[in-house]
C-alpha cells in the first residue's frame, strides 16, 4: 500500500488500466488514508468547461499546478454516464463538488450529482423537488441552499435546502421577493 501511496495522482489513470485489482486499490479509502498520513497529497484545481452555443459539450479536468515537470498537468476526469447540462450550478463542499440542475432538451432538470474529488468518482444524489436551471447556490452551515431557477416564479419551493449528511431535500418557506441578488 505504501508503494502505491507515493505514486502521483497524475499516474492513477494509467494504473487503472493495468488490472481490476489495481483499479480497486487506486479507488480505495485505505490508499487515500495512507496518502494523507504520508503527506503525499497534491493540490489540484477542478475545471468544469463547456462549449456553447454551438454544441454544449461538458468536460471536467483536474489541473495540478505544482507538477511542473510532468508532461500532462491537466488530467481529464472520467465522465459520469449523465453529462451535467448547460445552466447547471456547481457547489464545492466537503471532499467534493455538487452539480445541480440545468437544462436538458429545453427542460429544467431536478437531478443532482456529486464528484468525490478524492477518488474522482460520481454519485447520483436525490433529486430536488423542482427542475431548475441557472440557479444561485451556496453552502451555509454545512447545507446547500439552491435559490430560484424554477419555472414557477411563485413556487413554494423557490428555495430548497440539501443536507449532505442525511441526503435529503426540503423546501425553505420564504416570502419570495421579485429579485434576489447573492453577492460572493
ABEGO torsion letter per residue (X at the ends): XAAAAABBAAAAAAAAAABAAAAAAAABAAAAAAAAAAGABBBBBBBBBBBOAABBBBBBBBBBAABAABABABBBBBBBABBBBBGBBBBBBEABBBBBEEBBGGBBBABBBBBBAAAGBBBBBBBBABBBBGBBBBBBGGBBBBBEGBABAABAAABBBBBAAAGBBBBBBBBBBABBBBBX
